[in-house]
Amino acid sequence: MRDGQPHQHSDGEAAPSARVALSSASVYPESTASAFELAGRLGYDAVEVMVGIDPVSQDIDAIEHLAEYHRMPVCAIHAPCLLITQRVWGTEPWGKLERSAEMAQRLHAETVVVHPPFRWQRDYARGFVDGIVELEADTGIAFAIENMYPWRASRRELQAYFPGWNPVEQDYANVTIDLSHSSTAGSDPIAMVNELGPRLRHVHMTDGSGSAKDEHLVPGRGNQPCAELLELIADQGYSGFVVIEINTRKCSTSAARQADLAESLAFTRQHLAAPEPHFVVSSTGEVEELGVSPRRSPRSGRPR
């Protein structure tokens, strides 16, 4: 699949299954252009563009050219709402979201990923929930609010986000779940997914060890229920994008970075795969379904 559409059954009906995309943040310090090249080479279904300090990531024409050249659709735009991107596309928060929606519309992406406002962005934060509703109605784009975490310093927790770091508790129509952020927050992503139900719009697949740092580990290398969450959303019929968003800054070579991206893709695809029905044929020739074959661990090859 290279056109952003679901895979097809042999009878022509669309198969509702999740697709796996690569966040351009996952290749940093390599460029946004490298993300498209690597996504195509490794077999990803799409790219999520993190609008950041790379000028190419801010340029709609440049991103459109990359998507066309690599035949790699853009599934989502991550708005520039990190501390390091506070001056990207100006300093007015609503203007950043409007420009993110414009990029999404041009690139046929259905989702803009947004962090909750910082508490010190008082006017923006005060009208945030209602403003997101209005933006979605005006643009036709889903603004999927991402779960964050409390900031910790000297045994104290600082509530840096308003109306809160946990979007599950708010009335957002669309939410992004990030498993590195759930690790840092000490929250349960499985419970979050179950509580969200159809409000789960987008998943950032990554991992964490429970550290106070936002680690963004390769899935399976931390303590988050990455496999369980993927299997859960597959069983629930989730048909959105699962986006690999890992930290590869410590990779000493491009080959090591590529290996981490390939491992993350393989892990995610394996656990998203629906279990195969298990059948037996009776002595009378009737086919009986006994259930489903268990998924197998990618490391042991044995049923878990």
FENLINQUI-V321405 format. One line per field, one symbol per residue. ss: DSSP state (H for helix, E for strand, L for the rest). phi: phi as a letter, one per 40 degrees, with the letter a starting at -180 (. if undefined). psi: psi as a letter, one per 30 degrees, with the letter a starting at -180 (. if undefined). A space follows every 50 residues. Layout:
BEGIN
ss = ???
phi = ???
psi = ???
END
This chain:
BEGIN
ss = LLLLLLLELLLLLELLLLEEEEEHHHHLLLLHHHHHHHHHHHLLLEEEEE LLLLHHHHLHHHHHHHHHHLLLLEEEEELLLLHHHLLLLLLLHHHHHHHH HHHHHHHLLLEEEEELEELLLHHHHHLHHHHHHHHHHHHLLEEEEELLLL EEELLEEELLEELLLLHHHLLLLLEEEEHHHHHHHLLLHHHHHHHHHHHE EEEEELELLLLLLLLLELLLLLLLLHHHHHHHHHHLLLLLEEEELLLLLL LLLHHHHHHHHHHHHHHHHHHHLLLLEEEEELLLLLEEEEEELLLELLLL LLEL
phi = .bbgbccbcccgccccacbbbbccccbdccccdcccccccccgccabbcc caccdcccbcccccccccccfbcccabcccbcdcbcbcfgbcdccccccc cccccccgccbbcbccccdcccccccbcccccdcccccbgbccccccbac cbafgbbbccbbcicbcccbcccbbbbbcccccccgcbccccccccfccc babbcaaabgcccccfccdgbbbcccccccccccccgdbcbbbcbbcbcc ccbcccccccccccccdcccccccccdbbbbcccgccbccibcccbcccc gbdc
psi = kggglllklfgfkkjjlklklkkffffkglleeeeeeeeeefglflkkjj jbfjeeffjeeeeeeeeeeghjlkflkjliglefgfgkhafjeeeeeeee eeeeeeghkfkkkklllkefieeeeegeeeeeeeeeeefgkkjjkkkblk kkkhgkkkjfkkglfjffflhkfkkkkkfeeeeefgljfeeeeeeebffj fkkjjallgglfkjeilkkffaglieeeeeeeeeffgkgakjkjiljgff kfleeeeeeeeeeeeeeeeeffkkkkkkllklfggkkkkfbkkklkkfef flk.
END
